[in-house]
C-alpha cells in the first residue's frame, strides 16, 4: 500500500530505494480505472506505481498500489511528463505502462522513453475517430452518418443530418479541453458555428455526426486484449444501466452473448493492426434496426474489472506478453459489474429507475461475500481493500474536485 501520495522527487527516490523482483507497472491516472488495473495486476503479484497530476483520485490508497505520486500532466506539459516518466523508469530499472485515459495513452507513447514498455501498438489507427470511421466504411461495419468539415461544407452537412446533430473531436480529450465535451449536441446553425470556431481556434479536428436514435439499455461493448500472436481474449458487455440514464457513463454492466459484435469489433481492430487492450462501443440504432460503432478506446476503461472478475484478466494478459511471462485465462464465466456511487444516486433521485439488483445481490455486496463468490463485482467498493472508498467519500462531500470522464 502506498502510504502517501508523493511529489515527483520523493516518488523517484522511493522507487529508487525499493527492490523489485519483477518489472513494475506504471498506471495513470490514479482513479477508478487505474484502481481496477492495479487490482488486476496485484492479483498476480505485479508491483504497481500509480501516477497522476493530483492526489484526489480514488486509487492511490489501495493495497494494490506500492507507490503513488505526482507527475506533470501530458496535456499541459508533454515534455515535463516525459521527463518525470523517464526519472521513474530509471529509478525502477524498467516499467510497463498502462494509460487509463486517452491523454495518458498518447503521453506514454509520445514520451518515447526507452525503458518504458508499452503493452500496445498502433493505437492512433483506431483511437483517432477520423481513421476509425474511414476504416469502418471500408470494412462495411455500420457507424453513424458522419461528415468532416475539411471535406464537406458544414451547412450542407447540417442539411443532410438535420438538427439536432452532434459534434465530436477526432481525439477525445483534446476535444474536451477545447469544446467542453467529447460529444456536443447542437440544435441550430448558430450553435454549430460557435463550436466549430472554438475547435478551429484550438486546432482541434472535429466531425459532424447524426444524433443516433439510441435504444436505451441495449448497448454492446467488446472488452478485448489482442496479442501480437495468438487468439484475442474477449468478453462482450451490455451497459444495462447508465448514469444519467440515457447518455451517461456505465453504471451497471452485464456480460452478453453477441458474436456478431465481437466479429465486427475485431475486424476493425485487426485491420488497423492494433495490439493491446481495448473497448469497442456499439449502440443499437432504432431507425436502422442494427448496431452501429461509436468508438474504440485503446486502453482500459471504467468497468474493466468485470472481465477480470470472470476470468479474462486483460491487464495481466497484456503485462505478461510484454515481459514474456505465461498466462492462460482458462474458462470465462458470465458476470455483472456495478459502480455503487452512481447506482445508489439513481435509486435515490430518479423516479423512473427501478432497482435491478435483488436482495441476494445486496446481501452479497454488504457482507463482502461478492469478492469470493457469485457473479457480481464492483468499480471501487471492496471490503478487503477499503481505503479507496474512504477516499471517494472524502472527495464526494468536500469542495475538492477530481476530473475523470469515467
C-alpha positions in Angstrom: 0.0 0.0 0.0 1.2 3.5 -0.9 1.4 5.3 2.5 1.0 8.7 0.9 0.8 10.5 -2.5 4.3 11.8 -3.0 5.7 14.7 -5.0 7.7 13.7 -8.1 11.1 13.9 -6.5 10.0 11.9 -3.4 8.4 9.3 -5.7 11.5 8.9 -7.7 13.6 8.5 -4.5 11.1 6.0 -3.0 11.1 3.9 -6.2 14.9 4.0 -6.4 15.2 2.7 -2.8 12.8 -0.2 -3.5 13.8 -3.7 -4.6 11.6 -5.2 -7.3 11.7 -8.9 -8.1 9.5 -8.2 -11.2 9.1 -5.3 -13.6 6.8 -2.8 -12.0 3.8 -1.3 -13.8 3.2 2.4 -14.0 -0.6 3.1 -14.1 -2.0 6.6 -15.0 -4.3 8.0 -13.9 -4.9 7.0 -10.3 -8.7 7.0 -10.3 -11.5 4.4 -10.9 -10.0 2.7 -13.9 -6.4 2.9 -12.6 -7.6 1.2 -9.4 -9.1 -1.7 -11.3 -6.0 -2.1 -13.4 -3.8 -2.0 -10.2 -6.0 -4.7 -8.6 -5.9 -6.9 -11.7 -2.1 -6.7 -11.7 -1.6 -7.1 -8.0 -3.7 -10.3 -8.1 -0.7 -11.7 -10.0 2.0 -10.1 -7.7 2.9 -7.3 -10.1 4.3 -4.2 -8.3 2.3 -1.1 -9.2 3.3 2.6 -9.3 0.3 4.9 -9.7 0.9 8.4 -11.0 -1.5 11.4 -11.5 -1.4 15.2 -11.6 -3.2 15.4 -8.2 -3.8 13.3 -5.1 -7.6 13.3 -5.2 -8.2 10.1 -7.3 -9.6 7.1 -5.5 -6.8 4.7 -6.4 -3.6 5.7 -4.6 -4.6 4.5 -1.1 -5.4 1.0 -2.4 -3.5 -2.0 -1.0 -2.9 -3.0 -4.7 -0.6 0.0 -5.2 3.0 0.1 -3.9 3.9 3.7 -4.7 1.9 6.7 -5.8 2.8 10.2 -6.7 2.6 13.3 -8.9 3.8 13.8 -12.5 3.2 16.6 -14.8 0.1 16.4 -16.9 0.8 15.3 -20.5 -1.9 17.6 -22.0 -0.4 20.7 -20.2 3.3 19.8 -20.3 4.2 16.8 -22.5 7.9 17.2 -22.2 7.6 17.6 -18.4 5.6 14.4 -18.3 8.2 12.6 -20.4 11.0 13.8 -18.1 9.1 12.7 -15.0 8.3 9.3 -16.6 12.0 8.8 -17.5 13.1 9.5 -14.0 10.6 7.0 -12.5 11.6 4.3 -15.1 15.3 4.9 -14.4 14.7 4.6 -10.7 12.9 1.3 -11.2 15.2 0.0 -14.0 12.3 -0.5 -16.4 8.5 -0.3 -16.2 5.4 -1.4 -18.1 2.9 1.5 -18.8 -0.9 1.4 -18.6 -2.7 4.6 -19.7 -6.3 4.7 -18.4 -7.4 7.9 -20.3 -6.6 8.9 -23.8 -4.2 11.7 -22.9 -2.1 9.3 -20.8 -2.0 6.8 -23.7 -0.8 9.5 -26.0 1.5 10.8 -23.3 3.2 7.4 -22.7 3.6 6.8 -26.5 4.8 10.3 -27.3 7.3 10.3 -24.5 9.4 7.6 -26.2 11.3 6.6 -23.1 13.4 3.5 -23.9 12.9 1.6 -20.7 9.1 2.3 -20.6 7.5 -0.7 -22.3 4.1 -0.2 -23.9 1.7 -3.2 -23.9 0.0 -1.8 -27.1 0.9 -0.9 -30.7 -0.7 1.3 -33.4 -3.3 2.9 -31.0 -3.7 6.1 -33.2 -5.1 4.0 -36.0 -8.3 3.4 -34.1 -8.2 6.0 -31.2 -8.5 8.8 -33.8 -12.1 8.8 -34.8 -11.4 10.1 -38.3 -9.3 7.0 -39.1 -11.7 4.8 -37.2 -14.8 5.7 -39.2 -12.9 5.6 -42.6 -11.8 2.0 -41.7 -15.3 1.0 -40.6 -16.6 2.3 -44.0 -14.1 0.2 -45.9 -14.9 -2.9 -43.8 -18.7 -2.5 -44.0 -19.1 -2.0 -40.3 -22.1 0.3 -39.6 -21.4 3.6 -37.9 -23.3 6.9 -37.5 -23.6 9.1 -40.6 -20.6 11.4 -40.4 -19.2 14.4 -42.2 -15.8 16.1 -42.0 -15.7 19.9 -42.2 -12.5 19.8 -44.2 -14.3 17.8 -46.9 -18.0 19.0 -46.7 -19.4 22.4 -46.1 -20.9 22.5 -42.6 -24.2 24.0 -43.8 -24.5 21.2 -46.4 -23.6 18.6 -43.8 -26.2 20.0 -41.4 -28.9 20.0 -44.1 -28.2 16.3 -44.7 -28.1 15.4 -41.0 -30.8 17.7 -39.7 -30.8 19.3 -36.3 -30.1 18.4 -33.6 -26.8 16.9 -34.6 -23.6 16.1 -32.6 -20.1 17.4 -33.0 -17.2 15.1 -31.9 -13.5 15.7 -31.8 -11.2 13.2 -33.6 -9.2 12.9 -30.4 -11.5 12.8 -27.3 -9.5 14.5 -24.5 -8.0 17.3 -26.7 -11.6 18.0 -27.8 -12.9 18.1 -24.3 -10.4 20.7 -23.4 -11.3 22.8 -26.5 -15.1 22.5 -26.8 -16.1 21.3 -23.3 -17.1 17.7 -24.0 -16.3 14.8 -26.3 -19.8 14.9 -27.7 -21.5 18.3 -28.2 -25.2 18.4 -29.3 -26.2 21.5 -31.3 -29.7 22.5 -32.3 -29.1 25.5 -34.5 -26.7 26.7 -37.2 -25.5 29.4 -34.8 -24.6 26.8 -32.1 -22.9 24.8 -34.8 -20.6 27.6 -35.8 -19.9 28.5 -32.2 -18.5 25.1 -31.6 -16.6 24.9 -34.9 -15.0 28.3 -34.2 -13.9 27.1 -30.8 -12.4 23.9 -32.2 -10.7 25.8 -35.0 -9.1 28.3 -32.5 -7.7 25.3 -30.5 -6.5 23.5 -33.6 -8.8 20.5 -32.9 -10.2 18.4 -35.7 -13.9 17.6 -35.3 -16.6 15.9 -37.3 -20.4 16.4 -37.7 -22.5 13.3 -36.9 -26.1 12.3 -36.8 -27.8 12.1 -33.4 -28.5 8.3 -33.4 -31.9 7.2 -32.2 -30.4 5.0 -29.5 -32.3 2.2 -27.8 -31.6 2.7 -24.1 -30.1 -0.3 -22.3 -29.2 -2.2 -25.4 -25.6 -1.1 -25.8 -22.9 -3.7 -26.6 -19.2 -3.3 -26.0 -16.3 -5.7 -26.7 -13.8 -5.8 -24.0 -10.7 -7.4 -25.5 -6.9 -7.9 -25.5 -5.5 -8.6 -28.9 -1.9 -10.0 -28.7 0.8 -9.9 -31.3 0.4 -13.6 -31.7 -2.4 -15.9 -30.7 -6.1 -15.6 -30.2 -7.8 -12.5 -28.7 -9.1 -12.6 -25.2 -12.6 -11.1 -25.4 -15.9 -10.5 -23.5 -19.0 -8.6 -24.6 -20.7 -6.4 -22.1 -24.0 -4.5 -22.0 -24.2 -1.2 -20.2 -27.7 -2.1 -18.9 -27.8 1.0 -16.7 -26.1 4.3 -17.3 -25.8 7.4 -15.1 -27.5 9.7 -16.2 -29.9 7.1 -17.6 -29.8 7.8 -21.3 -26.4 9.2 -22.2 -24.3 8.8 -19.1 -21.3 6.6 -18.2 -21.7 2.9 -17.4 -23.3 2.2 -14.0 -24.3 -1.5 -14.2 -22.8 -3.7 -16.9 -23.6 -7.4 -17.6 -22.0 -9.9 -19.9 -24.0 -11.0 -23.0 -23.5 -13.4 -25.8 -23.1 -11.3 -29.0 -20.8 -13.0 -31.5 -21.7 -10.5 -34.3 -20.5 -7.6 -32.1 -17.2 -9.5 -31.4 -16.7 -10.2 -35.1 -17.3 -6.6 -36.2 -15.1 -5.1 -33.5 -12.2 -7.5 -34.1 -12.4 -6.9 -37.8 -11.7 -3.2 -37.3 -9.0 -3.8 -34.6 -7.2 -6.4 -36.6 -7.4 -4.4 -39.9 -5.9 -1.4 -38.1 -3.0 -3.6 -36.8 -3.8 -2.6 -33.2 -2.4 -4.8 -30.5 -3.4 -4.3 -26.9 -6.4 -3.7 -24.6 -9.5 -2.0 -26.0 -13.2 -1.4 -25.5 -15.2 -1.2 -28.8 -18.5 0.6 -28.2 -21.7 -0.1 -30.2 -25.2 1.3 -29.7 -28.5 0.0 -31.2 -29.9 2.4 -33.7 -33.7 2.1 -33.6 -34.0 3.7 -37.1 -31.6 1.4 -38.8 -32.6 -1.6 -36.6 -28.9 -2.5 -36.2 -25.9 -1.9 -34.0 -23.5 1.0 -35.1 -19.9 1.5 -34.0 -19.4 4.7 -31.9 -15.9 4.4 -30.6 -12.9 2.1 -29.8 -11.0 3.0 -26.6 -7.5 1.7 -26.9 -6.9 1.5 -23.2 -8.5 0.2 -20.0 -11.9 1.7 -19.1 -14.2 2.1 -16.2 -15.7 -1.4 -16.0 -12.6 -3.4 -16.9 -12.8 -5.2 -13.5 -15.8 -7.1 -15.0 -13.8 -9.2 -17.4 -11.1 -9.5 -14.8 -13.6 -10.9 -12.3 -14.9 -13.6 -14.7 -11.5 -15.0 -15.8 -10.4 -12.6 -18.6 -7.7 -10.6 -16.8 -6.9 -8.2 -19.7 -4.3 -6.1 -17.9 -2.3 -9.1 -16.7 -2.5 -10.7 -20.1 -1.1 -7.5 -21.6 1.6 -7.3 -18.9 2.6 -11.0 -19.3 3.0 -10.7 -23.0 5.1 -7.6 -22.6 7.6 -9.1 -20.1 7.5 -12.6 -21.5 5.5 -14.4 -18.8 3.0 -17.2 -19.5 -0.7 -16.5 -18.9 -3.6 -18.9 -19.5 -7.0 -17.3 -18.9 -9.0 -20.5 -18.5 -12.8 -20.7 -18.7 -14.6 -17.3 -18.8 -17.9 -17.1 -16.9 -20.8 -14.7 -17.0 -20.8 -11.7 -14.7 -22.1 -8.2 -13.7 -20.4 -5.1 -12.6 -21.8 -2.1 -10.6 -20.5 1.3 -9.7 -22.3 1.9 -6.5 -21.9 5.6 -6.2 -23.8 6.3 -9.4 -26.2 3.3 -8.9 -27.3 4.5 -5.5 -27.6 8.0 -6.7 -30.0 6.8 -9.4 -32.1 4.9 -6.8 -32.3 7.9 -4.6 -33.0 10.6 -7.3 -34.6 9.0 -10.4 -38.3 8.2 -10.0 -38.4 6.2 -13.3 -35.5 3.9 -12.3 -36.3 0.6 -10.5 -33.7 -1.4 -8.7 -32.4 -4.3 -10.9 -30.3 -5.8 -8.1 -32.2 -8.3 -5.9 -32.0 -8.9 -2.1 -29.4 -11.7 -2.6 -27.2 -9.2 -4.6 -27.4 -6.6 -1.8 -26.6 -9.1 0.9 -23.6 -10.2 -1.1 -22.4 -6.6 -1.5 -23.0 -5.5 2.1 -21.4 -8.6 3.5 -18.5 -8.6 1.1 -19.2 -12.1 0.0 -19.3 -11.0 -3.6 -15.5 -10.8 -3.5 -15.2 -14.6 -3.1 -18.3 -16.0 -4.9 -21.1 -15.1 -7.2 -21.3 -13.2 -10.5 -21.1 -9.6 -9.2 -18.2 -7.2 -8.8 -17.8 -3.5 -8.3 -15.9 -0.5 -9.5 -14.4 0.8 -6.2 -16.0 -0.8 -3.2 -14.2 -3.8 -1.8 -14.3 -4.6 1.9 -10.9 -6.3 1.6 -9.5 -3.0 0.2 -11.5 -0.2 1.9 -9.2 2.8 1.6 -10.3 3.8 -2.0 -14.0 4.1 -0.8 -12.9 6.2 2.1 -11.0 8.4 -0.4 -14.1 8.6 -2.6 -16.3 9.7 0.3 -13.7 12.2 1.4 -13.8 13.9 -2.0 -17.5 13.5 -2.5 -18.5 15.5 0.5 -15.9 18.3 0.3 -15.2 21.0 -2.2 -12.2 19.1 -3.6 -12.7 18.2 -7.3 -11.2 15.5 -9.4 -11.9 15.3 -13.2 -12.2 12.0 -14.9 -14.6 11.2 -17.8 -15.2 7.8 -16.2 
